[in-house]
Amino acid sequence: MATNNNNNTNNNNKMSHEEAGRMGGEKTAKTHDKEFYEEIGQKGGEARANNNDSDSGKMSKSEAGRKGGEASSKSNNKN
């Protein structure tokens, strides 16, 4: 059984996924400017907005709000 020596490397002196991700993120941060991150954020937001959640069985935010409002209204009308 391997022991955990908290140095983020495995027994073969290879880099862990955590360490590789951290180093990659640091390198990316050094080589790209604010506009790069704004652009990828914009693209991600657009992709998320265009994603049709009904295929995955998830309820849309507007549908959840409507159902919640209806339930609140019904419970308030009982009094």
C-alpha positions in Angstrom: 0.0 0.0 0.0 1.4 3.4 -1.0 1.7 6.1 1.6 0.7 9.7 1.2 3.6 12.0 1.7 1.7 15.2 0.6 4.1 16.2 -2.1 1.6 15.9 -5.0 3.7 13.2 -6.8 3.1 9.5 -7.2 5.5 6.7 -6.5 7.1 7.0 -10.0 8.1 10.7 -9.4 5.5 11.8 -12.0 3.5 14.9 -11.6 0.0 14.5 -10.2 -3.1 15.7 -12.1 -3.5 18.4 -9.5 0.0 19.7 -9.9 -0.2 19.6 -13.7 -3.5 21.5 -13.7 -2.1 24.2 -11.3 1.1 24.6 -13.4 -0.9 24.8 -16.6 -3.2 27.4 -15.2 -0.3 29.5 -14.0 1.3 29.3 -17.4 -1.9 30.3 -19.2 -2.4 33.2 -16.8 1.1 34.5 -17.7 0.7 34.2 -21.4 -2.9 35.6 -21.9 -4.4 38.9 -21.0 -7.7 40.0 -19.6 -9.3 40.2 -23.1 -8.6 36.4 -23.6 -10.5 35.5 -20.5 -13.3 37.9 -21.3 -13.6 36.3 -24.8 -13.7 32.7 -23.5 -16.2 33.7 -20.8 -18.4 35.3 -23.4 -18.2 32.2 -25.6 -19.1 29.9 -22.6 -22.0 32.1 -21.6 -23.4 32.0 -25.2 -23.0 28.3 -25.4 -24.8 27.9 -22.0 -27.6 30.2 -23.1 -28.0 28.2 -26.4 -28.0 24.9 -24.6 -31.4 23.2 -24.6 -31.8 21.8 -21.1 -35.1 20.0 -21.8 -33.1 17.2 -23.5 -31.3 16.4 -20.3 -34.5 16.3 -18.2 -33.6 19.5 -16.3 -36.1 22.2 -15.6 -35.4 25.7 -16.9 -35.0 28.5 -14.5 -38.1 30.3 -15.8 -40.2 27.1 -15.4 -38.9 26.5 -11.9 -39.8 30.1 -10.9 -43.3 29.7 -12.4 -44.0 26.4 -10.6 -42.6 27.9 -7.4 -44.9 30.9 -7.7 -47.9 28.7 -8.4 -47.2 26.6 -5.4 -46.8 29.7 -3.1 -50.0 31.2 -4.5 -52.0 28.0 -3.9 -50.7 27.7 -0.3 -51.5 31.3 0.5 -55.0 31.0 -0.9 -55.8 28.2 1.5 -55.8 30.5 4.5 
